[in-house]
Amino acid sequence: MSGLTLALAPIAFVNEAVLRLGRAIGIVAIALMVVAILTQVFFRYVLGNALPWPDEAARFCMLWMTGLMAPTAFRRGGFVAIDMMPRMLPRVPGLALNLCLLLVCLAVLLVAARIGWSEVTGFGGKFATAALYLPASFGFDEWYRVPRSWMMASLLVGVVLLISVNIELIFRSFITMIGGGHLLPKIPEATVGSE
């Protein structure tokens, strides 16, 4: 059992570090999304002249925020779940059911990773966004259209992080099922409004 906990330790450490960075970037993405939406509201309803880019910029930020923050919610048990059946069963069968559900989830996530990869590298990823541009020179005289693949990479990154978290949760579930739950470090909870 100590071998399993030793194997779990680096996965948990990497997940915690990467997800902390993901949450920080996700918070910035939320702030930028709010700024883009408020800019659009001001220009559309106060000045009467809607801009072409804020809607797409807000969507871009929302996708990245979701891809970077969903793994934290999954790791902390923040997803909506119907856990009535595992709680009704005796301890070991309930944990075995939970382990089976995590394995099914892993299979779905592996398929999703393949889909995410094809979205980034496939036909759809070769196009550029309609209204998002980045300056390509310091004089702002050249502009680069943001590729759609940058937006779709949020799906791939989010799914890869979810796979990593799922593997950690499978280890945790198995270790708990064989009686080593007391050896596992607690997954840290963030209080609302703080990191």
MDTraj code that builds the backbone (N, CA, C; nanometers):
import mdtraj as md
import numpy as np

residues = "MET SER GLY LEU THR LEU ALA LEU ALA PRO ILE ALA PHE VAL ASN GLU ALA VAL LEU ARG LEU GLY ARG ALA ILE GLY ILE VAL ALA ILE ALA LEU MET VAL VAL ALA ILE LEU THR GLN VAL PHE PHE ARG TYR VAL LEU GLY ASN ALA LEU PRO TRP PRO ASP GLU ALA ALA ARG PHE CYS MET LEU TRP MET THR GLY LEU MET ALA PRO THR ALA PHE ARG ARG GLY GLY PHE VAL ALA ILE ASP MET MET PRO ARG MET LEU PRO ARG VAL PRO GLY LEU ALA LEU ASN LEU CYS LEU LEU LEU VAL CYS LEU ALA VAL LEU LEU VAL ALA ALA ARG ILE GLY TRP SER GLU VAL THR GLY PHE GLY GLY LYS PHE ALA THR ALA ALA LEU TYR LEU PRO ALA SER PHE GLY PHE ASP GLU TRP TYR ARG VAL PRO ARG SER TRP MET MET ALA SER LEU LEU VAL GLY VAL VAL LEU LEU ILE SER VAL ASN ILE GLU LEU ILE PHE ARG SER PHE ILE THR MET ILE GLY GLY GLY HIS LEU LEU PRO LYS ILE PRO GLU ALA THR VAL GLY SER GLU".split()
xyz = np.array([
    [0.0814, -0.1195, 0.0000],
    [0.0000, 0.0000, 0.0000],
    [0.0856, 0.1257, 0.0000],
    [0.2015, 0.1197, 0.0645],
    [0.2887, 0.2371, 0.0649],
    [0.3397, 0.2664, -0.0753],
    [0.3525, 0.1616, -0.1580],
    [0.3931, 0.1825, -0.2968],
    [0.2888, 0.2622, -0.3737],
    [0.1612, 0.2350, -0.3470],
    [0.0538, 0.3097, -0.4130],
    [0.0520, 0.4553, -0.3680],
    [0.0720, 0.4767, -0.2383],
    [0.0725, 0.6149, -0.1899],
    [0.1949, 0.6901, -0.2412],
    [0.3067, 0.6188, -0.2569],
    [0.4253, 0.6824, -0.3157],
    [0.4021, 0.7169, -0.4624],
    [0.3295, 0.6303, -0.5344],
    [0.2982, 0.6583, -0.6750],
    [0.1995, 0.7734, -0.6864],
    [0.1111, 0.7867, -0.5890],
    [0.0111, 0.8930, -0.5909],
    [0.0723, 1.0296, -0.5607],
    [0.1731, 1.0352, -0.4767],
    [0.2290, 1.1624, -0.4288],
    [0.2721, 1.2560, -0.5420],
    [0.3505, 1.2098, -0.6409],
    [0.3899, 1.3045, -0.7460],
    [0.2722, 1.3488, -0.8326],
    [0.1761, 1.2598, -0.8545],
    [0.0581, 1.2970, -0.9337],
    [-0.0202, 1.4054, -0.8601],
    [-0.0395, 1.3860, -0.7299],
    [-0.1132, 1.4845, -0.6504],
    [-0.0379, 1.6169, -0.6448],
    [0.0943, 1.6102, -0.6318],
    [0.1751, 1.7328, -0.6263],
    [0.1654, 1.8104, -0.7573],
    [0.1807, 1.7401, -0.8699],
    [0.1736, 1.8056, -1.0007],
    [0.0338, 1.8622, -1.0236],
    [-0.0689, 1.7832, -0.9901],
    [-0.2057, 1.8331, -1.0062],
    [-0.2281, 1.9594, -0.9253],
    [-0.1842, 1.9589, -0.8011],
    [-0.2053, 2.0764, -0.7165],
    [-0.1348, 2.1989, -0.7734],
    [-0.0103, 2.1827, -0.8183],
    [0.0658, 2.2957, -0.8719],
    [0.0055, 2.3464, -1.0036],
    [-0.0240, 2.2545, -1.0946],
    [-0.0772, 2.2944, -1.2252],
    [-0.2168, 2.3546, -1.2101],
    [-0.2990, 2.2959, -1.1241],
    [-0.4342, 2.3486, -1.1066],
    [-0.4330, 2.4841, -1.0368],
    [-0.3370, 2.5076, -0.9493],
    [-0.3241, 2.6399, -0.8869],
    [-0.2930, 2.7448, -0.9944],
    [-0.2009, 2.7126, -1.0845],
    [-0.1705, 2.8038, -1.1949],
    [-0.2926, 2.8204, -1.2852],
    [-0.3625, 2.7112, -1.3126],
    [-0.4825, 2.7173, -1.3952],
    [-0.5902, 2.8053, -1.3347],
    [-0.6066, 2.7975, -1.2026],
    [-0.7053, 2.8830, -1.1357],
    [-0.6662, 3.0299, -1.1478],
    [-0.5370, 3.0591, -1.1341],
    [-0.4923, 3.1982, -1.1456],
    [-0.5178, 3.2516, -1.2869],
    [-0.4841, 3.1726, -1.3876],
    [-0.5094, 3.2149, -1.5256],
    [-0.6599, 3.2237, -1.5507],
    [-0.7363, 3.1313, -1.4920],
    [-0.8815, 3.1346, -1.5064],
    [-0.9427, 3.2599, -1.4472],
    [-0.8893, 3.3060, -1.3353],
    [-0.9383, 3.4298, -1.2737],
    [-0.9105, 3.5483, -1.3655],
    [-0.7924, 3.5511, -1.4261],
    [-0.7605, 3.6570, -1.5220],
    [-0.8550, 3.6486, -1.6423],
    [-0.8836, 3.5270, -1.6877],
    [-0.9752, 3.5096, -1.8014],
    [-1.1150, 3.5616, -1.7673],
    [-1.1625, 3.5366, -1.6446],
    [-1.2934, 3.5885, -1.6036],
    [-1.2917, 3.7414, -1.6040],
    [-1.1848, 3.8001, -1.5503],
    [-1.1753, 3.9463, -1.5461],
    [-1.1748, 4.0042, -1.6878],
    [-1.0973, 3.9437, -1.7776],
    [-1.0939, 3.9922, -1.9162],
    [-1.2286, 3.9732, -1.9848],
    [-1.2964, 3.8651, -1.9536],
    [-1.4282, 3.8405, -2.0112],
    [-1.5268, 3.9491, -1.9669],
    [-1.5240, 3.9839, -1.8408],
    [-1.6124, 4.0890, -1.7894],
    [-1.5799, 4.2228, -1.8553],
    [-1.4522, 4.2536, -1.8694],
    [-1.4124, 4.3788, -1.9345],
    [-1.4610, 4.3816, -2.0794],
    [-1.4463, 4.2707, -2.1507],
    [-1.4913, 4.2654, -2.2907],
    [-1.6425, 4.2845, -2.3000],
    [-1.7168, 4.2205, -2.2112],
    [-1.8633, 4.2324, -2.2146],
    [-1.9069, 4.3741, -2.1783],
    [-1.8465, 4.4327, -2.0761],
    [-1.8820, 4.5698, -2.0381],
    [-1.8448, 4.6696, -2.1478],
    [-1.7330, 4.6452, -2.2145],
    [-1.6948, 4.7301, -2.3281],
    [-1.7998, 4.7229, -2.4375],
    [-1.8443, 4.6019, -2.4678],
    [-1.9459, 4.5846, -2.5716],
    [-2.0771, 4.6520, -2.5322],
    [-2.1181, 4.6371, -2.4074],
    [-2.2415, 4.7015, -2.3615],
    [-2.2303, 4.8528, -2.3744],
    [-2.1180, 4.9096, -2.3329],
    [-2.0984, 5.0550, -2.3422],
    [-2.1049, 5.1025, -2.4874],
    [-2.0299, 5.0358, -2.5746],
    [-2.0268, 5.0798, -2.7139],
    [-2.1612, 5.0575, -2.7840],
    [-2.2281, 4.9480, -2.7528],
    [-2.3546, 4.9171, -2.8211],
    [-2.4685, 5.0053, -2.7724],
    [-2.4828, 5.0198, -2.6405],
    [-2.6018, 5.0865, -2.5877],
    [-2.5811, 5.2334, -2.5511],
    [-2.4573, 5.2721, -2.5208],
    [-2.4332, 5.4127, -2.4882],
    [-2.3929, 5.4901, -2.6131],
    [-2.2982, 5.4354, -2.6890],
    [-2.2510, 5.5050, -2.8091],
    [-2.3273, 5.4655, -2.9348],
    [-2.4024, 5.3565, -2.9272],
    [-2.4808, 5.3119, -3.0426],
    [-2.3974, 5.2567, -3.1567],
    [-2.2790, 5.2058, -3.1266],
    [-2.1894, 5.1546, -3.2305],
    [-2.1212, 5.0284, -3.1768],
    [-2.1782, 4.9125, -3.2063],
    [-2.1248, 4.7863, -3.1529],
    [-1.9895, 4.7531, -3.2160],
    [-1.9004, 4.7036, -3.1332],
    [-1.7687, 4.6606, -3.1804],
    [-1.7757, 4.5151, -3.2258],
    [-1.6898, 4.4740, -3.3200],
    [-1.6966, 4.3359, -3.3688],
    [-1.6245, 4.2335, -3.2804],
    [-1.5315, 4.2760, -3.1968],
    [-1.4449, 4.1805, -3.1285],
    [-1.4840, 4.1390, -2.9868],
    [-1.5588, 4.2201, -2.9072],
    [-1.5792, 4.1800, -2.7663],
    [-1.6527, 4.0476, -2.7470],
    [-1.7506, 4.0175, -2.8318],
    [-1.8231, 3.8908, -2.8155],
    [-1.7288, 3.7720, -2.8320],
    [-1.6453, 3.7781, -2.9338],
    [-1.5526, 3.6682, -2.9582],
    [-1.4439, 3.6622, -2.8513],
    [-1.3999, 3.7778, -2.8046],
    [-1.2997, 3.7806, -2.6974],
    [-1.3574, 3.7227, -2.5686],
    [-1.4825, 3.7553, -2.5371],
    [-1.5467, 3.7011, -2.4169],
    [-1.5624, 3.5502, -2.4287],
    [-1.6000, 3.5019, -2.5473],
    [-1.6139, 3.3570, -2.5688],
    [-1.4786, 3.2886, -2.5527],
    [-1.3734, 3.3483, -2.6072],
    [-1.2378, 3.2947, -2.5958],
    [-1.1987, 3.2814, -2.4481],
    [-1.2224, 3.3872, -2.3707],
    [-1.1882, 3.3855, -2.2276],
    [-1.2732, 3.2846, -2.1510],
    [-1.4021, 3.2737, -2.1872],
    [-1.4894, 3.1796, -2.1179],
    [-1.4442, 3.0355, -2.1414],
    [-1.4060, 3.0030, -2.2651],
    [-1.3607, 2.8672, -2.2948],
    [-1.2338, 2.8334, -2.2166],
    [-1.1388, 2.9266, -2.2125],
    [-1.0151, 2.9003, -2.1390],
    [-1.0397, 2.8944, -1.9889],
    [-1.1279, 2.9807, -1.9377],
    [-1.1608, 2.9752, -1.7953],
    [-1.2196, 2.8390, -1.7600],
    [-1.3097, 2.7903, -1.8443],
    [-1.3723, 2.6605, -1.8189],
    [-1.2693, 2.5481, -1.8246],
    [-1.1856, 2.5495, -1.9281],
    [-1.0856, 2.4445, -1.9429],
    [-0.9844, 2.4407, -1.8292],
    [-0.9571, 2.5562, -1.7704],
    [-0.8571, 2.5613, -1.6636],
    [-0.9155, 2.5433, -1.5239],
    [-1.0451, 2.5713, -1.5068],
    [-1.1040, 2.5620, -1.3729],
    [-1.1861, 2.4349, -1.3506],
    [-1.2346, 2.3738, -1.4566],
    [-1.3142, 2.2510, -1.4406],
    [-1.2358, 2.1387, -1.3717],
    [-1.1067, 2.1200, -1.4022],
    [-1.0327, 2.0144, -1.3315],
    [-1.0255, 2.0358, -1.1794],
    [-1.0178, 2.1609, -1.1353],
    [-1.0178, 2.1883, -0.9917],
    [-1.1517, 2.1490, -0.9308],
    [-1.2602, 2.1839, -0.9991],
    [-1.3930, 2.1467, -0.9488],
    [-1.4075, 1.9950, -0.9425],
    [-1.3569, 1.9247, -1.0434],
    [-1.3638, 1.7784, -1.0459],
    [-1.2836, 1.7192, -0.9302],
    [-1.1649, 1.7720, -0.9080],
    [-1.0772, 1.7195, -0.8026],
    [-1.1374, 1.7404, -0.6646],
    [-1.2048, 1.8513, -0.6456],
    [-1.2612, 1.8843, -0.5138],
    [-1.4044, 1.8336, -0.4966],
    [-1.4560, 1.7614, -0.5949],
    [-1.5921, 1.7091, -0.5840],
    [-1.6981, 1.8141, -0.6079],
    [-1.6637, 1.9161, -0.6866],
    [-1.7559, 2.0269, -0.7097],
    [-1.8525, 2.0062, -0.8240],
    [-1.8431, 1.8961, -0.8970],
    [-1.9374, 1.8702, -1.0054],
    [-2.0673, 1.8169, -0.9474],
    [-2.1740, 1.8425, -1.0177],
    [-2.3033, 1.7878, -0.9769],
    [-2.2963, 1.6367, -0.9912],
    [-2.3377, 1.5647, -0.8874],
    [-2.3301, 1.4192, -0.8904],
    [-2.4490, 1.3604, -0.8151],
    [-2.4929, 1.2479, -0.8630],
    [-2.5955, 1.1722, -0.7918],
    [-2.5206, 1.0608, -0.7190],
    [-2.4962, 1.0813, -0.5919],
    [-2.4157, 0.9865, -0.5150],
    [-2.5005, 0.9059, -0.4162],
    [-2.6296, 0.8979, -0.4434],
    [-2.7197, 0.8254, -0.3546],
    [-2.6854, 0.6767, -0.3498],
    [-2.6593, 0.6171, -0.4667],
    [-2.6350, 0.4725, -0.4719],
    [-2.5072, 0.4325, -0.3966],
    [-2.3926, 0.4975, -0.4214],
    [-2.2738, 0.4574, -0.3448],
    [-2.2895, 0.4761, -0.1940],
    [-2.3673, 0.5754, -0.1527],
    [-2.3872, 0.5985, -0.0087],
    [-2.4799, 0.4947, 0.0534],
    [-2.5718, 0.4395, -0.0284],
    [-2.6650, 0.3386, 0.0230],
    [-2.5974, 0.2029, 0.0394],
    [-2.4943, 0.1784, -0.0417],
    [-2.4257, 0.0493, -0.0365],
    [-2.3327, 0.0434, 0.0840],
    [-2.2958, -0.0774, 0.1258],
    [-2.1909, -0.0885, 0.2281],
    [-2.0609, -0.0242, 0.1778],
    [-1.9700, 0.0010, 0.2680],
    [-1.8495, 0.0786, 0.2385],
    [-1.7726, 0.0279, 0.1178],
    [-1.7307, -0.0962, 0.1160],
    [-1.6463, -0.1483, 0.0079],
    [-1.7210, -0.1535, -0.1253],
    [-1.8444, -0.2059, -0.1326],
    [-1.9143, -0.2019, -0.2614],
    [-1.9392, -0.0586, -0.3112],
    [-1.9656, 0.0332, -0.2190],
    [-1.9831, 0.1733, -0.2584],
    [-1.8563, 0.2319, -0.3174],
    [-1.7430, 0.2012, -0.2546],
    [-1.6142, 0.2478, -0.3080],
    [-1.5814, 0.1797, -0.4402],
    [-1.6179, 0.0513, -0.4537],
    [-1.5952, -0.0203, -0.5800],
    [-1.6793, 0.0414, -0.6916],
    [-1.8025, 0.0787, -0.6607],
    [-1.8876, 0.1452, -0.7607],
    [-1.8282, 0.2792, -0.7999],
    [-1.7803, 0.3528, -0.7031],
    [-1.7161, 0.4815, -0.7311],
    [-1.5932, 0.4619, -0.8201],
    [-1.5145, 0.3588, -0.7923],
    [-1.3969, 0.3293, -0.8740],
    [-1.4381, 0.2952, -1.0173],
    [-1.5433, 0.2155, -1.0325],
    [-1.5924, 0.1812, -1.1671],
    [-1.6387, 0.3055, -1.2424],
    [-1.7073, 0.3949, -1.1717],
    [-1.7529, 0.5183, -1.2361],
    [-1.6352, 0.6062, -1.2780],
    [-1.5305, 0.6095, -1.1974],
    [-1.4109, 0.6854, -1.2349],
    [-1.3428, 0.6236, -1.3564],
    [-1.3444, 0.4917, -1.3669],
    [-1.2857, 0.4255, -1.4840],
    [-1.3667, 0.4539, -1.6105],
    [-1.4988, 0.4560, -1.5978],
    [-1.5838, 0.4927, -1.7117],
    [-1.5558, 0.6378, -1.7513],
    [-1.5435, 0.7229, -1.6520],
    [-1.5118, 0.8639, -1.6770],
    [-1.3786, 0.8771, -1.7491],
    [-1.2801, 0.7975, -1.7102],
    [-1.1500, 0.8005, -1.7769],
    [-1.1632, 0.7611, -1.9234],
    [-1.2434, 0.6592, -1.9518],
    [-1.2639, 0.6173, -2.0909],
    [-1.3271, 0.7297, -2.1723],
    [-1.4262, 0.7972, -2.1158],
    [-1.4913, 0.9089, -2.1852],
    [-1.3915, 1.0226, -2.2069],
    [-1.3102, 1.0520, -2.1071],
    [-1.2118, 1.1599, -2.1191],
    [-1.1060, 1.1284, -2.2247],
    [-1.0680, 1.0025, -2.2373],
    [-0.9704, 0.9652, -2.3410],
    [-1.0291, 0.9881, -2.4803],
    [-1.1565, 0.9571, -2.4977],
    [-1.2230, 0.9863, -2.6257],
    [-1.2302, 1.1374, -2.6475],
    [-1.2623, 1.2116, -2.5417],
    [-1.2696, 1.3576, -2.5520],
    [-1.1333, 1.4183, -2.5871],
    [-1.0260, 1.3599, -2.5357],
    [-0.8917, 1.4100, -2.5684],
    [-0.8628, 1.3915, -2.7168],
    [-0.9061, 1.2793, -2.7712],
    [-0.8871, 1.2562, -2.9149],
    [-0.9668, 1.3582, -2.9954],
    [-1.0896, 1.3864, -2.9525],
    [-1.1724, 1.4860, -3.0207],
    [-1.1078, 1.6243, -3.0091],
    [-1.0593, 1.6584, -2.8889],
    [-0.9928, 1.7871, -2.8696],
    [-0.8699, 1.8021, -2.9578],
    [-0.7926, 1.6946, -2.9688],
    [-0.6746, 1.6989, -3.0546],
    [-0.7144, 1.7217, -3.2002],
    [-0.8208, 1.6549, -3.2447],
    [-0.8633, 1.6729, -3.3838],
    [-0.9200, 1.8129, -3.4063],
    [-0.9796, 1.8739, -3.3047],
    [-1.0285, 2.0113, -3.3185],
    [-0.9128, 2.1103, -3.3320],
    [-0.8054, 2.0850, -3.2606],
    [-0.6908, 2.1764, -3.2653],
    [-0.6101, 2.1572, -3.3938],
    [-0.5880, 2.0333, -3.4327],
    [-0.4997, 2.0061, -3.5466],
    [-0.5740, 1.9765, -3.6764],
    [-0.7045, 1.9574, -3.6692],
    [-0.7806, 1.9184, -3.7870],
    [-0.8200, 2.0360, -3.8744],
    [-0.9195, 2.0102, -3.9573],
    [-0.9660, 2.1076, -4.0562],
    [-1.0139, 2.2369, -3.9898],
    [-1.0933, 2.2254, -3.8850],
    [-1.1470, 2.3438, -3.8178],
    [-1.0400, 2.4295, -3.7532],
    [-0.9321, 2.3697, -3.7106],
    [-0.8242, 2.4447, -3.6461],
    [-0.7402, 2.5262, -3.7417],
    [-0.7595, 2.5056, -3.8714],
    [-0.6802, 2.5789, -3.9705],
    [-0.7368, 2.7179, -3.9996],
    [-0.8577, 2.7450, -3.9528],
    [-0.9194, 2.8743, -3.9762],
    [-0.8803, 2.9725, -3.8674],
    [-0.9047, 3.0993, -3.8946],
    [-0.8788, 3.2042, -3.7963],
    [-1.0126, 3.2551, -3.7434],
    [-1.0087, 3.3171, -3.6273],
    [-1.1304, 3.3751, -3.5719],
    [-1.1745, 3.4930, -3.6582],
    [-1.3002, 3.5278, -3.6471],
    [-1.3556, 3.6320, -3.7338],
    [-1.3093, 3.7720, -3.6954],
    [-1.2958, 3.7991, -3.5664],
    [-1.2720, 3.9372, -3.5265],
    [-1.1609, 3.9568, -3.4242],
    [-1.0876, 3.8516, -3.3892],
    [-0.9804, 3.8669, -3.2907],
    [-0.8462, 3.8822, -3.3621],
    [-0.7782, 3.9906, -3.3305],
    [-0.6483, 4.0195, -3.3888],
    [-0.5499, 4.0522, -3.2774],
    [-0.4240, 4.0186, -3.2988],
    [-0.3158, 4.0570, -3.2084],
    [-0.2168, 4.1417, -3.2867],
    [-0.1592, 4.2427, -3.2225],
    [-0.0589, 4.3220, -3.2948],
    [0.0637, 4.2367, -3.3261],
    [0.1113, 4.2483, -3.4489],
    [0.2278, 4.1710, -3.4919],
    [0.3535, 4.2568, -3.4968],
    [0.3392, 4.3849, -3.4635],
    [0.4560, 4.4735, -3.4603],
    [0.4364, 4.5767, -3.3493],
    [0.5449, 4.6352, -3.3049],
    [0.5373, 4.7346, -3.1990],
    [0.4723, 4.8640, -3.2465],
    [0.4732, 4.8883, -3.3758],
    [0.4104, 5.0084, -3.4304],
    [0.2614, 4.9927, -3.4541],
    [0.2083, 4.8763, -3.4251],
    [0.0667, 4.8445, -3.4461],
    [0.0233, 4.8635, -3.5909],
    [0.1167, 4.8459, -3.6836],
    [0.0802, 4.8591, -3.8250],
    [0.0578, 4.7232, -3.8912],
    [0.0929, 4.6154, -3.8209],
    [0.0658, 4.4802, -3.8699],
    [-0.0134, 4.4056, -3.7622],
    [-0.1146, 4.3300, -3.8093],
    [-0.1999, 4.2575, -3.7166],
    [-0.2075, 4.1117, -3.7571],
    [-0.2182, 4.0257, -3.6570],
    [-0.2235, 3.8809, -3.6777],
    [-0.3599, 3.8302, -3.6325],
    [-0.4307, 3.7621, -3.7208],
    [-0.5607, 3.7043, -3.6833],
    [-0.5392, 3.5826, -3.5942],
    [-0.6089, 3.5794, -3.4835],
    [-0.5941, 3.4700, -3.3873],
    [-0.6511, 3.3421, -3.4490],
    [-0.5722, 3.2356, -3.4539],
    [-0.6225, 3.1091, -3.5097],
    [-0.7318, 3.0488, -3.4211],
    [-0.8266, 2.9846, -3.4850],
    [-0.9345, 2.9175, -3.4117],
    [-0.8767, 2.8050, -3.3246],
    [-0.7653, 2.7484, -3.3663],
    [-0.7040, 2.6397, -3.2892],
    [-0.6635, 2.6863, -3.1498],
    [-0.6307, 2.8147, -3.1314],
    [-0.5969, 2.8651, -2.9983],
    [-0.7182, 2.8589, -2.9073],
    [-0.8351, 2.8846, -2.9632],
    [-0.9577, 2.8787, -2.8846],
    [-0.9912, 2.7340, -2.8517],
    [-0.9794, 2.6458, -2.9502],
    [-1.0152, 2.5058, -2.9304],
    [-0.9127, 2.4318, -2.8451],
    [-0.7946, 2.4869, -2.8306],
    [-0.6940, 2.4251, -2.7440],
    [-0.7414, 2.4227, -2.5988],
    [-0.8340, 2.5119, -2.5644],
    [-0.8888, 2.5113, -2.4280],
    [-0.9568, 2.3785, -2.3979],
    [-1.0250, 2.3216, -2.4975],
    [-1.0893, 2.1908, -2.4797],
    [-0.9842, 2.0834, -2.4534],
    [-0.8811, 2.0829, -2.5350],
    [-0.7760, 1.9820, -2.5202],
    [-0.7037, 1.9951, -2.3861],
    [-0.6656, 2.1160, -2.3497],
    [-0.5957, 2.1378, -2.2228],
    [-0.6851, 2.0984, -2.1052],
    [-0.8113, 2.1395, -2.1099],
    [-0.9045, 2.1048, -2.0026],
    [-0.9223, 1.9552, -1.9874],
    [-0.9346, 1.8846, -2.0996],
    [-0.9547, 1.7401, -2.0935],
    [-0.8278, 1.6694, -2.0439],
    [-0.7117, 1.7147, -2.0866],
    [-0.5867, 1.6540, -2.0388],
    [-0.5724, 1.6748, -1.8880],
    [-0.6073, 1.7932, -1.8392],
    [-0.6027, 1.8169, -1.6945],
    [-0.7064, 1.7311, -1.6214],
    [-0.8233, 1.7148, -1.6813],
    [-0.9253, 1.6282, -1.6210],
    [-0.8782, 1.4828, -1.6152],
    [-0.8061, 1.4387, -1.7189],
    [-0.7513, 1.3018, -1.7183],
    [-0.6513, 1.2854, -1.6037],
    [-0.5655, 1.3848, -1.5858],
    [-0.4675, 1.3789, -1.4778],
    [-0.5366, 1.3730, -1.3414],
    [-0.6385, 1.4557, -1.3235],
    [-0.7138, 1.4543, -1.1980],
    [-0.7866, 1.3212, -1.1814],
    [-0.8428, 1.2697, -1.2901],
    [-0.9149, 1.1425, -1.2832],
    [-0.8219, 1.0295, -1.2404],
    [-0.7002, 1.0281, -1.2928],
    [-0.6033, 0.9250, -1.2539],
    [-0.5720, 0.9359, -1.1047],
    [-0.5552, 1.0589, -1.0564],
    [-0.5325, 1.0775, -0.9126],
    [-0.6511, 1.0257, -0.8316],
    [-0.7723, 1.0571, -0.8763],
    [-0.8917, 1.0133, -0.8030],
    [-0.9078, 0.8612, -0.8074],
    [-0.8669, 0.7976, -0.9172],
    [-0.8696, 0.6507, -0.9249],
    [-0.7734, 0.5920, -0.8221],
    [-0.6525, 0.6461, -0.8143],
    [-0.5560, 0.6014, -0.7123],
    [-0.6145, 0.6188, -0.5723],
    [-0.6707, 0.7369, -0.5463],
    [-0.7267, 0.7654, -0.4148],
    [-0.8405, 0.6692, -0.3816],
    [-0.9267, 0.6442, -0.4790],
    [-1.0405, 0.5554, -0.4562],
    [-0.9939, 0.4130, -0.4281],
    [-0.8955, 0.3662, -0.5044],
    [-0.8451, 0.2303, -0.4842],
    [-0.7762, 0.2169, -0.3486],
    [-0.6933, 0.3158, -0.3143],
    [-0.6235, 0.3120, -0.1853],
    [-0.7240, 0.3144, -0.0700],
    [-0.8277, 0.3959, -0.0831],
    [-0.9315, 0.4010, 0.0203],
    [-1.0060, 0.2685, 0.0284],
    [-1.0315, 0.2061, -0.0863],
    [-1.1066, 0.0801, -0.0884],
    [-1.0296, -0.0322, -0.0185],
    [-0.8965, -0.0321, -0.0296],
    [-0.8186, -0.1390, 0.0345],
    [-0.7759, -0.1016, 0.1766],
    [-0.8317, 0.0081, 0.2281],
    [-0.8103, 0.0415, 0.3688],
    [-0.7014, 0.1413, 0.3976],
    [-0.6509, 0.2108, 0.2974],
    [-0.5432, 0.3069, 0.3216],
    [-0.5868, 0.4512, 0.3130],
    [-0.7156, 0.4764, 0.3254],
    [-0.7663, 0.6131, 0.3152],
    [-0.7063, 0.7086, 0.4160],
    [-0.6709, 0.6563, 0.5324],
    [-0.6112, 0.7408, 0.6373],
    [-0.4706, 0.7880, 0.5991],
    [-0.4062, 0.7212, 0.5029],
    [-0.2712, 0.7603, 0.4605],
    [-0.2715, 0.8727, 0.3578],
    [-0.3877, 0.9007, 0.3005],
    [-0.3957, 0.9979, 0.1918],
    [-0.4004, 1.1406, 0.2443],
    [-0.3224, 1.2289, 0.1833],
    [-0.3351, 1.3698, 0.2220],
    [-0.4690, 1.4239, 0.1716],
    [-0.5261, 1.5139, 0.2478],
    [-0.6542, 1.5721, 0.2114],
    [-0.6350, 1.6662, 0.0926],
    [-0.7303, 1.6653, 0.0009],
    [-0.7275, 1.7592, -0.1108],
    [-0.7656, 1.8961, -0.0534],
    [-0.6797, 1.9957, -0.0706],
    [-0.7074, 2.1267, -0.0087],
    [-0.8314, 2.1925, -0.0682],
    [-0.9091, 2.2514, 0.0176],
    [-1.0281, 2.3252, -0.0231],
    [-0.9949, 2.4728, -0.0192],
    [-1.0404, 2.5447, -0.1195],
    [-1.0218, 2.6906, -0.1187],
    [-1.1485, 2.7523, -0.0634],
    [-1.1328, 2.8480, 0.0254],
    [-1.2497, 2.9186, 0.0754],
    [-1.2978, 3.0141, -0.0331],
    [-1.4220, 3.0485, -0.0286],
    [-1.4805, 3.1356, -0.1303],
    [-1.4102, 3.2701, -0.1255],
    [-1.3661, 3.3166, -0.2421],
    [-1.3044, 3.4470, -0.2522],
    [-1.1552, 3.4493, -0.2225],
    [-1.0944, 3.3342, -0.2003],
    [-0.9504, 3.3325, -0.1770],
    [-0.8901, 3.2151, -0.2484],
    [-0.7615, 3.2135, -0.2586],
    [-0.6903, 3.1058, -0.3288],
    [-0.6261, 3.0140, -0.2302],
])
top = md.Topology()
chain = top.add_chain()
for i, resn in enumerate(residues, 1):
    res = top.add_residue(resn, chain, resSeq=i)
    for name in ("N", "CA", "C"):
        top.add_atom(name, md.element.get_by_symbol(name[0]), res)
traj = md.Trajectory(xyz[None], top)
